[in-house]
């Protein structure tokens, strides 16, 4: 789970109190350095290279978000306090006399006051819950970026559409559409360049790019959902400027109502699968409108 991972260590940065003092620029530099080291192109014989690189991207997204990082720092603080208290308890067991005193104090606390360890567990659970909510918000934010990118297609008739290739069908399958984003830290991407990367996994029907000074993003429409799934799991982009790839809508699996309810917490903790429902329909509608305008 995301809340059980030390995201500072994943980026090769100091954790704990020292990690909480790191600036956003220091976190970004750590990510860039680790991305160059873990990029799959650098590790052709490592079967875990792609998983390690995707885990690096996930930790970076959490640490560069102010609210999620604050909650993660609080969670680490609570765990440090637990470890410190446990160490103190262990030291008291060094002698029989100290153990007797410790047992007596423990019985008195149990009789007259709430158990501190219970409060610590409750606080840890509360912070972990809030951290999960913030992680879900980050994923929803990425879905928002996909919706914003489609605003370029609605302006196509006025001659302000960004680079694009192909056309989008009137009956677009949402599971074929991928949302791609990157930072302007290395080699930039064009529509033709993205098409070359994604066409290795199937036909590319359309690509719509929206860029700013700091961020680049695009919608990539594959010929079928199998090609979209294959591209999501395999495309990493250039070594100097890795791509973050998310599906517009993950592949759906038929479930009973009870199974759907029981699976809901797992969907919340899955970086790829959460946060899309608020913007899917608007994104798809604008793509379809753009396709009709091209005709």
Residue, then its C-alpha position, 0 to 999 in steps of 0.5 A: x500500500x502507498x501508506x506503508x512505503x517510505x516515498x523518500x527512500x524510493x527517490x533516494x532521499x533522506x527520510x524522517x525529520x530530515x526528509x520533511x525539511x526538503x524543498x520541492x526543488x530538492x525532491x524534483x532533483x532526487x526524482x530526476x536522478x533516480x529516473x535516470x538510474x531506474x529507467x528500463x532502457x538503462x536496465x535491459x536485463x532487469x525484469x523488475x525495471x518497469x515496476x520499479x520505475x512506475x513505483x518511482x513515479x508514484x512516490x514522486x507524485x505523492x511527495x510533490x503534492x503539498x497536502x499528501x506530503x504533509x500527511x505522509x510526514x505526519x504518519x512517519x512522525x507517529x511511527x517514530x514516536x511508536x518506535x521510540x516508546x517501544x525502545x524505552x520499554x525494551x530498555x526497562x526490561x534489562x533488569x528484573x527490578x525495572x521490569x517489575x516497576x514497568x509492569x506495575x506502572x502499566x497496570x496502573x495506567x490500564x486501570x486509571x487512564x486510556x492506553x497510549x498505544x491505543x491512541x497512537x493506533x487511532x491517530x495512525x489510522x486517522x492519518x493513513x485514511x486522510x493520506x489515502x484520500x489525498x492520494x485519490x485526489x491526486x489521481x483525480x487531478x490527473x483525470x482533470x488534466x485529461x479533460x482540460x486537454x480536450x479543450x484544444x479539440x473544441x477550438x479546432x474549427x477556429x484554427x487553434x488546435x495543437x498538433x494531432x494525427x488521425x481522427x477519433x470515431x463517433x463511437x469512441x471506446x473509453x478504454x482505448x484512450x490514454x492520458x499522457x503527461x510529461x515535464x519540460x525537463x528534457x526532450x519534448x514530445x510531438x504528435x508524430x513522436x508519440x505516435x511512433x512510440x505507441x504504434x509499437x503496440x497497435x494502431x494509433x487512431x488519434x493524438x491530441x497534444x496540449x502543452x505549457x511552459x512547464x508541462x506537456x500532456x496528450x490524449x492518445x487514442x489506440x485502435x483497441x483496448x488491448x493495445x491501450x493496456x499493452x502501451x500503458x504497461x510498456x511505454x516509458x518515453x525518453x530517458x531524459x523525460x519519462x512519460x506518465x501514462x494513465x488510462x482514461x477508463x481502466x478495463x471493466x470486469x463484471x462484478x456482483x453488487x456485493x463484490x463491487x462494494x468489497x472491492x471499493x477500498x482496493x480501487x482507492x489504493x490503486x494509482x491507475x484505477x481511481x479518480x476518472x468518473x467525474x471527467x470521462x463523459x466530458x472528455x469523450x464528448x469533446x473528442x467525438x465533437x472534434x471528429x465530426x468537425x474534421x469531417 
